[in-house]
């Protein structure tokens, strides 16, 4: 008898197999459209698996040399490639060192978009690691059940979007609510039943979003700050992200995601955010969910309660697992 987690792991293996076969065929005929999207696509999987906070460097500077993704906090960077041979390795290392990246990062990882590779070369000046889809799958298998479930859902969502003949909905993750006893006590809200109801409705709303939408909201929550200017009165229930920061991470794709979440009343736009209280206004985005509890933005309050712990915020806003509020 197959367990649920066993089934999810098999699903992930099947998804990776489909991606590898697709890349093998399309690269053979010179169709490389997915290659340019692969960096962004794998960010969420890598972040979840290794607790990275990766940025897509090509979004910040087109044709960024040698590397595609980077986590400055952990000082690692990643080259995403379908070419797993020594020539690719040496060419990348030459550009990498020429740009001085070996001074900024402690490790260069080659993510090979296949199950196998032919890289045998090493470099005595740069710490490198080869990560095939097979390696990635093994590491995913060691994750907690909720993370495995999320990655499976993320892969299904993406592969559905790529298949124009599939009209199935692009959402449907199961949420876990829990009792949220500690959060409710911390909130000091008089009517606890109303807050419980708000949390349930909030969890349901998040679970009905696409993975891309939830990832976008998670980005806003983790990267956003609480305003301290007079115009906002140091409101702890505000989270503000300057739109320039959002564009640097998401590029043009962010417009569609933002508009879809605006329609759900989960994000609002402030055209005149006075970030430094000096009348130099910028455009900013604010994630917002207000239920029946007065002046209580659940995005900001949950972040405050969890002390901005990125892994716990990921569980809430991406995995829809509210049990960490217990």
N, C-alpha and C positions, 0 to 999 in steps of 0.2 A: 504494500500500500504506500502510495506517494504522499508525503507530507505537503502542507501548503508551501513551506519555504523551499522544499525540493522542487515543487512545480514552478515557483518563481525563478529559481536558479536556472531551471531548464529553459524557461521563457527568455531569460537574459542571454543564455548561450545561443538560442535560436536567433535572437535579434542581432547579436554580434556576427553570427554566421551570415545572415542576410546582408548586413552592412559590408562584410568582407567580400562576399560574392559580387555584390553590386559594384564595389570599387574595382575589383579585379577586371570585371567586364568593361566598365565605362572607361577606365584608364587605358585599356588595351585598344579601344576604338578612338581614343583622343578626347573623350568627353569628361571634363574634369570639374564640372560645376560644384559637385559636392565637396571636393577637396578644399575649396576656399571657405566653405561653411563649417568644415569639420572642427576647426579650432573652437568656435563658439559652441557648437553642439556638445563637445566633450567636456567643456568647463564644468557643467553641473554634475556630471558623473565623477569627474576627478575631485571636485570640491567635496562631494559627499563621501567618496571612498577614502580620501587621504586628509580630510579636514583642511584643504587648501582654501585660499581666497584668491583665485586666479583672475587676472585681467587679460583681456585680449589686446595685445600690443598693436596689432594692425588697425584697431579701432582708434587708438590714440595717434598713431603715425602710420599712414599707408606704406606698405612694402617694408615693414620693419625688418631689419637684417637679422638673419640666423635663427631667431627664436620667435615663437608665436604667442606663448602664454607665460605669465610670470606671477609669482607670489613674493612680493618684496618682504613680507613679514617672515616667511620661512626661508627666504633667499634661495629659491629654486626657480628654474625656468624650464620651459618645455618646447621642443620642436615637434610639431605634429606632421607626420609624413607617411606617404604610402610606399616610399622607396627605402627599403631596409637593407642597404648594402654599404660596403666600406667606403665607396666613393662619396656617397651622400654624407656619411659620417665625417670624413676628412674635410670635405668642402664646408660643411657647417662649422666645424671646429676652427677652420682658418678664419672665417668671417667673424665668428664668436670672439676669438682672441684679438683680432684686428680692431674690433670695436670696444675692447676692454671690458667685456661682460664678465670675464673670469674674476674681475675685482669686485663686481657687484653681487654676483651669485655664487653660492657654494656648490651647486650641483646643476648640471645640464641633463635633462631627461629627454630621451627620444621616444615619443609615443608612436609606435609603428602600427598602422591601421590594418593589421593582418594578424593571424595567430602565430606566424613564424617570421623570422628575419634571417639575414645573412651577414649581420654585422659581427665581426670578430676583432676589429681594430679597437685600440684604447689610446688614451693620451695621458702622459705622465704629469701634465700641468693642470689638467681639468678633470674634476670628478664627474663621471658620466654614468648614466644608467639607461639600459634599454628596457622599455616597457611595451610588450606586445599585447594584443587583445586577449591572448590566453593568460598572460600575467595579470592583466587588469581583472579578468573574470575571477581568477583565484582569490584576489584581494577583496573583491566584492563579496565573494562567498563567506568571508570571515567577518562581515559587518553584522550589526544588529538587525533583527528581523524587519524593523520599520524602515531602515535604510535600504535594505534589499527590495522591499515592497515599493518604495519610492522610485528606485532606479528602474525597476520593471515597468512601473507606470509611465515614467519619463520616456523610456524607449518606445513603448507602445504608442504613446501620444505622438512622438516624432514620426514613427514609421507610418502611422495612420495619415498624418499630414502629407507625407510624401506620395501616398497612394490616392490618386484622384477618384478612383472607383469606390473607395471606402467612404461611405457617408455616415459612419458611426460617430457618436459624440466624442469630442476630444477632452473629456474630463471624466470624473467618476471615481476619484480616490475615496477610500473609506476613512472617516475621521474617528479619532479617539478622544472622548471628552474628559472622562474622569470626574472627580468631585470638585476640583479647584478650591479645596478648603483653605489652603494657605494663601492663595491669591485673593480670595474673597475677604478673608480676615485682614490681610495687608491693605486692601483697598479702602477699608473703613467705610464702606457703603452701608447705609442704614437698611435699605430694602434688599436683602440678599437674594430673595427669590427673583426679583427683576434682573439682577446681575447674572444669576444662573441662566435665566432665559436668554439674555443678551449673548452670553458665551455660546450657548447652544446654536442660536441663529447664526452667529459669527462663524462657528466651526462648519456649519452646513454650507454657508455661502462660500467659504474658502475651498471646501471640498468639491464644489461644483465648477471651480475655475480650471483652466488648463494649467499644465505644469509650467509653461512659460509665464503665465500670469502670476502664479504663486512665487516663482523665482524672482520676478520683477518686484513684487511687493517685499520679498525678503531683502532684496538689494536696497530698496528705499529705507526699510526699517534699520538695517545694520549700518548703512552708510550715512544715514541722516543724523542731524543734531537737534538738540532742543534750543530754541531761540532764547537769547538773553537780552535782546534789545528792548527799549521802552515800549515800542509799539506792540510787542507780544507779551509784555508783562511777565517775562520769565515763565511762560506756561509750560508745565511739565507734560501736558497732554498734546503737545505739538511735536511732530517730527518733520524737519525741513531738509530737502535735498536740492541744492542749486541745480538748475536744469543743465548747466554746462557739465557737471559731474555725471549726470544721467546720460547725456549724449556721448561723453567720452567712453562710457562703458557699453552702451547699447547701439549707438549710431542711429541710423534712420529707422531701424526695426523698432526702436523704443516708441515711436509715434503711434504705431498701430496698437501696441500693448497698452500704452497710456490711454488712448481713446477708448479701448474696450473696458478698461477698469474705471474710467470716468463715467461710462454709461452705467456701470454697476454701483456708482457712488462710493467707490473705495479710494479714489485719488482725487485731489483738488489741485488747481493751479493758482498760484499767487503771482501776478504780474509785477507787483511792486513790493517785493520783499527787501526790507532794509537790513541787509545782513550785518553791517557794521555800525548801524545807527548813525550814518553820516550822509543820508539821502542819496547814496549811490545804489539805486534800486537794481535788483536782479530778478529774473524769473525763477521760481522755485516750485517744486512738487511736494505735496504733503499727503501721505497715506492717512486715511481717516475712516473710522467706523464708529458711529455713535448709535447705540440702541436706545432703549427707554431710560437708561441710567443717565441722568443729566450731567453734561460737561465731563464725559468720561470716554475718551478716545481709546478703544481697546488696543490699537496698534502701539500707541505710546505707553500705555499703562502696563501692558504685558512686557514690553522692552524694559521698562523701569523695574518691574518686579523681578525679572530674570537678570538684572544687572548687566544688560547688553551682552550676555553670553551668546556668542554666535552659533554654537552647536545647538543650544536649546532653542534659540530663535528659529533655526532651520527646522527643528522638529515641529514647532508650532505652525510656522507660516508656509512651509513647503510640504512636510509630511502630514500636516493637520493632526498632530499628536499633542493634545493639550494636557497630557498626564503630568508633565513637569510643573504644572500649576498646583498640583496636590500638595 
